[in-house]
């Protein structure tokens, strides 16, 4: 009879209870009465899940008849959850024998009850330990103590004071990233991916001391509010989420807690609040501004939106009597496009000139921009309120229509005349339209609720104006594009007018 011994320890248990692997192995071999055993050792793996490498191997060997008895030090080494303990015990005893060093387990009503009670107590104990540790970390956070090193690029963790301090070498790179993205440098770097490539080309190491920068790392820096001097603890809810790299199914995603449950701690500032907020405005539109590359660069790429249907306008070329014509249009001809647009089309040269002349006027008269922008915002507000009402009414109509169709699906006699297939297809159309309108409603509410940072806007325009005046006779296409993007938030195209909105 071949005996297999199973031992497990997690890092925290080894520290708090002294569950050492070597001691478990020694006790299990003593119980077996022989040194000739197969060892299955899971070290540093939680006992709350079944996806453990050596446990999986043990179960497979048991199934194939390689082992016929399993010895384990204690039921909570087999699993920390009672449900899993019962699953494993039943599986093992179908093929062989299960023995525990710490407490006999007999397959009698009393023995099973004892086994279950021990499992329940172990599960309760684990939950209490987790709760006490969480409560202690929250209390420390409320006292202004940084509980754990967040490993944030730009800061270093002082283990003595339990505070974050500025790492000046990394902080300079953080400032460079924000300056590049917000256009405060003369470097011609386009978008997040362009910044990542630029940092890699300079040989600047990341936080993990590797030379390759990825766009996601740059994006995390640009979104990180910590740089404004506020670090939030108790931010993420990890309840039910277990770290186990071997677990492949039923994973639970981490969730962000509501702002009122998070605990803020003041830390040194790296990025001023104004620049950070401007960066967030740009990030909202970065997907449109830097989406993909084309054979031709268009001056107003990512800034145009149709005021009639809400579609973005993109640049494209067409041929008219053998002559190439450049246009902006909201027509979407790509495969799978659900919203084809209302066929709004403008000559590129004419619109580019109109917008550039407006921007030049603003740059030459920085004080005039605010008044014009307020007027545009006012008229646009009326349009978007009307659009909000229209979308809300249409969503109500779709909801009522869907209810009627669902009622028809339950009436067999009518289905014979109309056809179930047609009704299901109509329901799908309603669902697609509801999803699109709900998305548009969310965007409208964001625009209606957004607040302008006037002080920030004035600073941006002043900097753009100074740059324009210093280079107005030698501006490249890229310079013009950057100047427009630095002060123009969006351009709304209506049937009879163009609205140019500044930040």
Backbone torsions as a table, in degrees:
resi	resn	phi	psi	omega
1	UNK	NA	121.9	-179.8
2	UNK	-90.7	130.0	-177.8
3	UNK	-105.4	136.6	173.0
4	UNK	-114.4	136.1	177.1
5	UNK	-110.9	136.4	179.4
6	UNK	-114.1	126.7	179.1
7	UNK	-129.7	143.1	179.5
8	UNK	-147.6	145.6	172.7
9	UNK	-150.8	140.2	171.9
10	UNK	-101.4	161.4	-174.7
11	UNK	-57.7	-45.7	-176.2
12	UNK	-67.0	-34.5	-179.8
13	UNK	-69.6	-37.7	179.0
14	UNK	-64.0	-35.8	-178.2
15	UNK	-74.9	-41.6	-172.1
16	UNK	-91.1	-30.0	-173.4
17	UNK	-118.6	-9.6	179.8
18	UNK	73.8	27.5	175.0
19	UNK	-73.6	85.9	-179.3
20	UNK	-88.9	146.7	179.7
21	UNK	-63.2	-43.8	-176.8
22	UNK	-61.0	-38.8	-179.7
23	UNK	-69.0	-40.1	178.3
24	UNK	-62.0	-43.6	179.9
25	UNK	-61.2	-44.6	-178.8
26	UNK	-62.1	-45.1	-178.2
27	UNK	-67.5	-38.4	-179.8
28	UNK	-67.7	-40.5	178.2
29	UNK	-65.7	-36.7	177.7
30	UNK	-63.1	-42.0	178.4
31	UNK	-64.8	-37.0	-179.9
32	UNK	-71.6	-26.6	-179.3
33	UNK	77.2	18.5	-179.9
34	UNK	-158.2	156.2	175.4
35	UNK	-91.1	-11.5	-176.6
36	UNK	-85.5	79.7	179.4
37	UNK	-133.0	158.4	172.2
38	UNK	-93.5	129.6	-175.8
39	UNK	-100.8	133.8	175.6
40	UNK	-124.1	104.6	-170.9
41	UNK	-118.3	118.9	173.2
42	UNK	-109.3	108.3	-177.7
43	UNK	-108.6	129.9	178.8
44	UNK	74.9	26.5	-178.7
45	UNK	-120.5	134.4	-178.6
46	UNK	-64.1	147.5	179.4
47	UNK	-93.2	11.2	-177.7
48	UNK	-91.6	-7.0	-179.9
49	UNK	-126.7	163.2	179.7
50	UNK	-93.8	-14.4	-177.9
51	UNK	-80.3	77.8	176.7
52	UNK	-123.5	132.0	-172.3
53	UNK	-52.9	-49.5	-175.8
54	UNK	-76.4	-30.3	176.1
55	UNK	-67.4	-40.5	176.8
56	UNK	-60.8	-43.2	179.2
57	UNK	-64.1	-41.9	179.1
58	UNK	-60.3	-45.1	-178.4
59	UNK	-63.6	-38.0	178.9
60	UNK	-67.9	-43.0	179.0
61	UNK	-64.2	-37.8	178.1
62	UNK	-64.2	-42.1	-179.5
63	UNK	-63.8	-37.3	-177.5
64	UNK	-86.1	-0.6	176.7
65	UNK	81.5	12.9	179.6
66	UNK	-70.4	-35.8	174.8
67	UNK	-122.5	153.4	-178.2
68	UNK	-126.1	-5.0	176.3
69	UNK	-143.8	141.0	178.1
70	UNK	-120.5	126.4	176.0
71	UNK	-113.2	130.7	-179.5
72	UNK	-132.3	145.1	-175.3
73	UNK	-62.4	-45.1	-174.6
74	UNK	-152.6	151.2	179.2
75	UNK	-55.5	-33.4	-177.9
76	UNK	-76.4	-9.7	171.4
77	UNK	-76.4	-31.1	178.0
78	UNK	-69.9	-44.0	175.8
79	UNK	-166.9	151.8	177.7
80	UNK	-90.6	-10.4	-178.9
81	UNK	-108.9	131.7	-177.2
82	UNK	-58.3	-42.9	-178.7
83	UNK	-58.7	-43.6	180.0
84	UNK	-70.8	-34.4	176.0
85	UNK	-59.1	-44.5	-178.3
86	UNK	-67.2	-39.0	178.3
87	UNK	-61.7	-47.9	-177.9
88	UNK	-67.8	-41.8	179.9
89	UNK	-60.8	-43.7	179.9
90	UNK	-65.3	-41.2	-179.2
91	UNK	-65.5	-43.9	-179.4
92	UNK	-64.8	-43.1	-175.1
93	UNK	-76.2	-11.9	172.7
94	UNK	-72.3	-27.1	-175.5
95	UNK	-111.5	-18.2	-175.9
96	UNK	-166.4	-137.9	-174.9
97	UNK	-128.3	141.3	179.2
98	UNK	-115.8	126.2	-178.8
99	UNK	-131.0	140.8	176.4
100	UNK	-114.9	140.0	177.5
101	UNK	-71.4	-46.7	-173.8
102	UNK	-94.1	78.7	179.0
103	UNK	110.0	128.3	179.5
104	UNK	-77.2	145.3	177.1
105	UNK	-124.2	109.8	179.5
106	UNK	-106.2	144.9	-178.8
107	UNK	-84.6	61.4	176.6
108	UNK	-126.2	164.0	178.3
109	UNK	-53.6	-40.8	-179.6
110	UNK	-68.0	-42.6	-178.9
111	UNK	-64.9	-41.7	178.6
112	UNK	-64.7	-41.0	178.7
113	UNK	-62.5	-43.4	179.3
114	UNK	-61.6	-43.2	179.5
115	UNK	-60.8	-44.8	-178.9
116	UNK	-67.2	-39.0	178.7
117	UNK	-63.4	-42.7	178.5
118	UNK	-62.4	-39.9	178.9
119	UNK	-64.6	-42.4	179.4
120	UNK	-64.1	-41.4	179.0
121	UNK	-64.5	-41.0	179.1
122	UNK	-63.3	-41.2	179.3
123	UNK	-65.9	-41.6	178.4
124	UNK	-63.8	-41.6	-179.3
125	UNK	-62.5	-42.5	178.7
126	UNK	-61.4	-43.5	179.7
127	UNK	-63.6	-40.1	179.6
128	UNK	-65.9	-41.6	178.5
129	UNK	-60.1	-46.3	179.9
130	UNK	-60.9	-43.3	-179.0
131	UNK	-65.3	-42.0	-179.7
132	UNK	-65.1	-40.6	-179.9
133	UNK	-65.9	-41.6	179.5
134	UNK	-64.9	-42.5	-179.8
135	UNK	-64.3	-40.3	179.0
136	UNK	-65.2	-40.3	178.7
137	UNK	-65.4	-39.7	179.0
138	UNK	-63.9	-39.9	-179.4
139	UNK	-65.8	-41.3	177.2
140	UNK	-63.1	-39.9	-179.9
141	UNK	-63.0	-39.5	179.1
142	UNK	-65.7	-23.2	177.8
143	UNK	-85.1	3.5	178.8
144	UNK	87.0	12.4	-179.3
145	UNK	-91.0	134.3	173.6
146	UNK	-80.3	111.9	-172.5
147	UNK	-68.7	-41.3	-174.5
148	UNK	-141.6	141.8	178.7
149	UNK	-63.0	115.2	-178.9
150	UNK	-78.4	-7.9	-179.2
151	UNK	53.3	50.0	179.7
152	UNK	-87.1	127.1	179.5
153	UNK	-60.6	128.1	-177.2
154	UNK	107.7	-15.3	179.8
155	UNK	-127.3	155.7	171.6
156	UNK	-125.7	147.5	-174.8
157	UNK	-95.8	121.3	177.5
158	UNK	-89.2	107.9	-175.9
159	UNK	-68.4	-23.0	-179.3
160	UNK	-76.4	-50.0	-178.7
161	UNK	-88.5	-11.1	-176.5
162	UNK	56.9	44.7	179.7
163	UNK	-131.8	161.3	175.2
164	UNK	-93.5	133.0	177.4
165	UNK	-121.3	154.2	-178.5
166	UNK	-72.9	129.0	170.0
167	UNK	-94.0	99.6	-168.1
168	UNK	-59.2	-35.9	-179.7
169	UNK	-64.3	-45.0	177.9
170	UNK	-73.0	-34.6	-179.3
171	UNK	-61.7	-35.4	177.2
172	UNK	-62.0	-36.5	178.4
173	UNK	-70.5	-38.6	176.9
174	UNK	-60.0	-46.2	179.0
175	UNK	-62.7	-38.1	178.2
176	UNK	-62.7	-42.8	179.9
177	UNK	-60.1	-46.8	179.6
178	UNK	-66.5	-40.1	179.3
179	UNK	-64.7	-41.1	178.9
180	UNK	-64.7	-41.8	-176.1
181	UNK	-73.0	-34.5	-178.6
182	UNK	-92.4	4.7	174.8
183	UNK	76.2	26.4	-179.3
184	UNK	-89.2	4.6	176.0
185	UNK	-123.8	165.8	180.0
186	UNK	-87.6	-0.1	-179.9
187	UNK	-67.8	136.0	180.0
188	UNK	-90.6	76.9	-179.3
189	UNK	-112.6	125.3	-176.4
190	UNK	-104.6	116.7	171.4
191	UNK	68.9	179.6	-176.9
192	UNK	-64.0	-43.3	-179.3
193	UNK	-63.9	-37.9	177.7
194	UNK	-63.4	-38.7	178.6
195	UNK	-65.5	-42.3	179.5
196	UNK	-60.5	-43.5	179.6
197	UNK	-65.9	-38.4	-179.2
198	UNK	-64.8	-45.1	179.7
199	UNK	-64.7	-38.0	177.2
200	UNK	-64.0	-40.8	-179.2
201	UNK	-65.2	-27.7	178.8
202	UNK	-80.5	-10.0	-179.9
203	UNK	75.5	22.1	-179.2
204	UNK	-77.8	128.1	-179.4
205	UNK	-76.5	149.8	174.7
206	UNK	-82.0	-175.3	179.0
207	UNK	-61.6	-32.3	-180.0
208	UNK	-88.2	10.1	175.7
209	UNK	64.3	33.8	172.3
210	UNK	-108.5	157.6	-173.7
211	UNK	-90.1	-9.8	-176.4
212	UNK	-95.6	118.8	176.1
213	UNK	-95.0	136.3	176.8
214	UNK	-109.6	152.6	-177.2
215	UNK	-59.7	-32.2	-179.3
216	UNK	-66.3	-34.2	177.9
217	UNK	-66.2	-44.1	178.0
218	UNK	-63.3	-42.1	-179.3
219	UNK	-61.7	-41.4	178.6
220	UNK	-62.6	-37.9	177.6
221	UNK	-63.3	-45.9	-177.2
222	UNK	-65.9	-28.9	-179.1
223	UNK	-89.7	-9.1	-169.8
224	UNK	-81.1	108.9	-179.0
225	UNK	-69.0	-15.2	-179.3
226	UNK	-54.2	-34.8	-175.8
227	UNK	-65.4	-15.8	177.4
228	UNK	-84.8	0.5	175.8
229	UNK	103.7	12.1	178.5
230	UNK	-127.2	121.4	178.1
231	UNK	-112.7	124.4	-177.6
232	UNK	-98.4	126.9	173.0
233	UNK	-108.3	167.7	-173.9
234	UNK	56.0	34.7	-173.9
235	UNK	-83.3	-34.9	-172.8
236	UNK	-109.9	137.1	177.4
237	UNK	-96.8	110.0	-177.7
238	UNK	-103.0	15.5	-176.6
239	UNK	-59.2	127.6	179.7
240	UNK	80.5	-3.8	-178.8
241	UNK	-100.6	119.0	-177.4
242	UNK	-110.1	132.7	175.0
243	UNK	-77.6	112.5	177.0
244	UNK	-154.1	104.8	-176.3
245	UNK	-66.5	-14.2	-180.0
246	UNK	-90.2	-9.7	-178.7
247	UNK	-81.4	125.6	-176.3
248	UNK	-113.6	-17.9	-176.9
249	UNK	-125.3	159.8	175.2
250	UNK	57.5	35.1	177.2
251	UNK	-74.8	143.9	179.5
252	UNK	-104.9	129.1	-177.4
253	UNK	-76.9	147.1	175.2
254	UNK	-70.2	144.4	-177.8
255	UNK	-126.1	145.1	177.8
256	UNK	-85.3	132.6	179.5
257	UNK	-75.6	158.1	174.8
258	UNK	-58.2	151.2	-175.5
259	UNK	-55.2	-36.9	-176.9
260	UNK	-68.2	-19.8	179.2
261	UNK	-90.3	-13.6	179.5
262	UNK	-80.1	151.9	-176.5
263	UNK	-114.4	117.5	-175.5
264	UNK	-93.6	143.6	177.2
265	UNK	-130.7	133.3	179.6
266	UNK	-77.6	132.3	178.6
267	UNK	-134.6	169.7	179.8
268	UNK	-61.0	144.3	-178.3
269	UNK	-86.1	136.8	173.3
270	UNK	-111.4	-40.5	-179.3
271	UNK	-118.9	130.7	179.2
272	UNK	-66.6	148.6	-176.7
273	UNK	-56.1	-41.3	-178.2
274	UNK	-60.1	-47.9	-179.5
275	UNK	-66.4	-36.8	179.3
276	UNK	-63.4	-44.7	-179.3
277	UNK	-65.9	-38.1	176.5
278	UNK	-63.2	-39.4	177.9
279	UNK	-61.3	-40.0	179.6
280	UNK	-65.2	-36.3	176.0
281	UNK	-62.7	-41.9	179.5
282	UNK	-67.6	-37.5	-179.6
283	UNK	-64.5	-32.4	177.9
284	UNK	-59.4	-31.9	-175.6
285	UNK	-108.2	2.0	-173.4
286	UNK	-62.6	-32.1	-179.8
287	UNK	-63.6	-39.1	178.1
288	UNK	-75.7	-40.7	-174.9
289	UNK	-68.1	-36.7	-173.5
290	UNK	-118.2	18.8	-176.0
291	UNK	-69.5	108.4	174.4
292	UNK	64.7	-179.0	176.6
293	UNK	-130.2	152.0	179.4
294	UNK	-128.5	171.7	-179.0
295	UNK	-67.9	-25.6	-179.8
296	UNK	-125.2	140.2	175.2
297	UNK	-86.8	136.9	179.3
298	UNK	-115.1	135.0	-173.0
299	UNK	-58.8	-37.9	-172.8
300	UNK	-107.6	22.2	-179.2
301	UNK	-55.1	131.6	174.8
302	UNK	82.1	0.2	-176.8
303	UNK	-109.7	-12.9	-170.1
304	UNK	-96.8	137.5	175.7
305	UNK	-140.4	137.9	178.5
306	UNK	-77.7	127.3	179.8
307	UNK	-77.1	-8.3	-177.9
308	UNK	-93.8	-47.0	-176.6
309	UNK	-112.6	-13.4	179.1
310	UNK	89.0	-9.2	178.4
311	UNK	-66.8	152.2	172.1
312	UNK	-76.0	153.1	174.9
313	UNK	-103.3	131.3	179.9
314	UNK	-121.4	156.3	-179.9
315	UNK	-80.9	142.6	174.3
316	UNK	-157.3	167.5	-179.3
317	UNK	-116.1	149.6	175.5
318	UNK	-139.9	167.6	-179.2
319	UNK	-116.2	129.4	179.0
320	UNK	-126.3	107.6	-178.0
321	UNK	54.0	45.0	176.3
322	UNK	80.4	-0.7	-179.2
323	UNK	-106.8	132.6	179.3
324	UNK	-76.0	127.9	-179.5
325	UNK	-117.6	130.1	178.5
326	UNK	-98.0	132.3	-175.0
327	UNK	-139.4	161.6	165.0
328	UNK	-111.9	133.7	-179.3
329	UNK	-145.9	154.8	178.0
330	UNK	-98.5	6.5	-180.0
331	UNK	-72.5	129.3	179.2
332	UNK	-111.5	107.1	-178.0
333	UNK	-101.0	1.1	-177.3
334	UNK	-68.2	150.5	-179.7
335	UNK	-60.9	131.9	177.5
336	UNK	87.7	-2.4	178.9
337	UNK	-66.0	121.3	-176.2
338	UNK	-84.0	-24.8	-175.7
339	UNK	-123.6	102.0	-170.2
340	UNK	-76.7	-10.2	-178.6
341	UNK	91.7	171.3	-177.5
342	UNK	-105.6	17.4	174.9
343	UNK	67.8	29.0	172.9
344	UNK	-70.8	123.5	-177.5
345	UNK	-137.9	133.7	179.9
346	UNK	-130.5	147.4	175.0
347	UNK	-68.4	127.8	-174.6
348	UNK	-60.9	-46.8	-176.5
349	UNK	-58.7	-42.5	-177.8
350	UNK	-66.4	-45.6	-178.0
351	UNK	-69.9	-41.0	177.3
352	UNK	-57.5	-43.5	-178.7
353	UNK	-65.7	-43.1	179.7
354	UNK	-60.1	-47.1	-177.8
355	UNK	-67.9	-42.8	-178.3
356	UNK	-64.5	-39.9	177.5
357	UNK	-63.8	-38.3	177.5
358	UNK	-64.7	-44.0	180.0
359	UNK	-64.3	-41.9	177.6
360	UNK	-59.9	-42.5	178.5
361	UNK	-61.0	-40.8	178.4
362	UNK	-66.1	-41.4	-178.5
363	UNK	-67.3	-33.7	177.5
364	UNK	-78.3	-24.0	179.9
365	UNK	-133.3	72.1	-175.3
366	UNK	-54.4	-30.5	-178.0
367	UNK	-73.9	-18.3	-177.6
368	UNK	-80.9	-18.7	-174.2
369	UNK	-65.2	-38.4	-174.8
370	UNK	-63.5	-45.5	-178.3
371	UNK	-61.7	-46.2	-179.4
372	UNK	-65.5	-39.4	180.0
373	UNK	-65.6	-38.7	178.4
374	UNK	-63.1	-41.2	178.6
375	UNK	-63.1	-44.5	178.6
376	UNK	-63.7	-40.7	-179.9
377	UNK	-63.2	-37.8	-179.1
378	UNK	-63.5	-48.5	-179.8
379	UNK	-68.8	-35.4	179.1
380	UNK	-68.2	-34.0	179.4
381	UNK	-61.6	-43.1	178.0
382	UNK	-60.9	-41.9	179.5
383	UNK	-63.5	-44.9	-175.4
384	UNK	-72.0	-29.4	174.5
385	UNK	-66.7	-40.9	177.2
386	UNK	-65.5	-39.0	178.8
387	UNK	-66.4	-37.2	177.8
388	UNK	-61.9	-43.6	179.1
389	UNK	-65.3	-41.0	-179.3
390	UNK	-63.0	-45.4	-178.6
391	UNK	-65.5	-41.3	179.5
392	UNK	-61.2	-44.1	179.2
393	UNK	-63.8	-40.8	-179.7
394	UNK	-66.5	-38.1	177.5
395	UNK	-64.0	-38.8	176.6
396	UNK	-63.2	-42.2	179.3
397	UNK	-63.8	-41.1	178.8
398	UNK	-64.6	-38.9	179.3
399	UNK	-63.7	-43.8	178.7
400	UNK	-65.5	-41.1	179.4
401	UNK	-63.8	-39.6	179.3
402	UNK	-65.2	-38.6	178.6
403	UNK	-62.2	-41.5	179.4
404	UNK	-64.6	-41.0	179.2
405	UNK	-64.7	-40.3	178.5
406	UNK	-63.5	-36.5	176.5
407	UNK	-64.7	-39.6	178.7
408	UNK	-63.5	-35.8	-179.0
409	UNK	-64.3	-23.8	-179.3
410	UNK	-89.2	-5.8	-178.5
411	UNK	-106.5	101.5	-173.6
412	UNK	-60.8	-38.4	-176.5
413	UNK	-63.0	-44.4	-179.2
414	UNK	-67.8	-35.4	179.8
415	UNK	-58.7	-32.6	179.3
416	UNK	-62.4	-31.2	-178.7
417	UNK	-85.9	-42.5	-173.0
418	UNK	-87.3	-42.6	-178.3
419	UNK	101.0	123.0	-178.1
420	UNK	-63.7	-36.3	-178.3
421	UNK	-60.1	-43.8	-179.6
422	UNK	-65.1	-39.3	179.6
423	UNK	-64.9	-42.1	-179.9
424	UNK	-66.6	-37.3	177.6
425	UNK	-64.8	-39.6	178.2
426	UNK	-66.0	-39.6	177.1
427	UNK	-61.2	-40.1	178.6
428	UNK	-64.3	-41.5	177.6
429	UNK	-61.4	-43.3	178.0
430	UNK	-60.3	-43.1	-178.9
431	UNK	-62.7	-45.2	179.6
432	UNK	-61.4	-42.9	-179.6
433	UNK	-67.6	-38.4	177.8
434	UNK	-61.5	-42.9	179.9
435	UNK	-62.8	-42.9	178.9
436	UNK	-63.7	-46.7	-178.3
437	UNK	-67.2	-36.7	177.8
438	UNK	-63.0	-41.0	177.0
439	UNK	-62.9	-44.8	178.8
440	UNK	-64.3	-37.1	178.7
441	UNK	-63.1	-41.5	178.4
442	UNK	-62.1	-43.8	179.6
443	UNK	-64.5	-39.8	179.0
444	UNK	-63.2	-44.6	179.8
445	UNK	-62.4	-37.4	177.4
446	UNK	-62.9	-44.0	-179.5
447	UNK	-66.7	-38.4	-179.8
448	UNK	-69.8	-31.6	-177.6
449	UNK	-90.9	-11.4	-176.6
450	UNK	-68.8	143.3	179.6
451	UNK	-113.1	135.1	178.8
452	UNK	-79.8	137.9	174.5
453	UNK	-95.7	92.1	-171.7
454	UNK	-62.2	-40.6	-179.5
455	UNK	-62.6	-42.9	178.3
456	UNK	-63.9	-45.5	-179.9
457	UNK	-58.3	-43.3	179.9
458	UNK	-62.9	-40.0	179.6
459	UNK	-65.3	-41.8	179.9
460	UNK	-63.4	-45.7	-178.9
461	UNK	-64.9	-38.9	179.7
462	UNK	-63.5	-44.3	178.5
463	UNK	-64.0	-42.8	179.4
464	UNK	-64.0	-38.2	180.0
465	UNK	-64.9	-43.2	179.7
466	UNK	-64.2	-39.9	179.2
467	UNK	-65.5	-42.4	-179.4
468	UNK	-63.4	-46.2	-178.4
469	UNK	-64.8	-28.7	-178.8
470	UNK	-80.4	-19.9	-175.9
471	UNK	-131.3	17.9	-170.2
472	UNK	-60.2	-24.8	-179.0
473	UNK	-90.3	-3.9	-177.5
474	UNK	-136.9	33.0	-178.8
475	UNK	-74.3	131.3	175.0
476	UNK	-88.2	172.5	175.7
477	UNK	-58.3	-42.5	179.8
478	UNK	-63.2	-40.6	178.3
479	UNK	-59.4	-45.0	-179.7
480	UNK	-63.4	-43.4	-179.4
481	UNK	-62.6	-42.5	179.8
482	UNK	-67.1	-39.2	178.3
483	UNK	-63.5	-42.9	178.3
484	UNK	-62.6	-46.7	-177.0
485	UNK	-68.8	-24.3	-178.6
486	UNK	-73.9	-23.3	-177.3
487	UNK	-124.3	-15.6	-179.7
488	UNK	-99.6	120.4	-179.7
489	UNK	-82.0	-44.6	-177.0
490	UNK	-163.5	152.3	176.8
491	UNK	-122.2	117.2	-178.0
492	UNK	-100.9	125.7	-177.7
493	UNK	-104.9	115.4	174.5
494	UNK	-103.6	178.3	-179.1
495	UNK	-62.0	-39.2	-172.4
496	UNK	-122.6	6.6	179.1
497	UNK	-158.9	162.6	178.9
498	UNK	-119.9	128.7	177.3
499	UNK	-108.8	121.2	179.2
500	UNK	-107.7	115.9	-175.6
501	UNK	-105.5	130.2	177.7
502	UNK	-95.1	168.3	176.5
503	UNK	-70.5	NA	NA
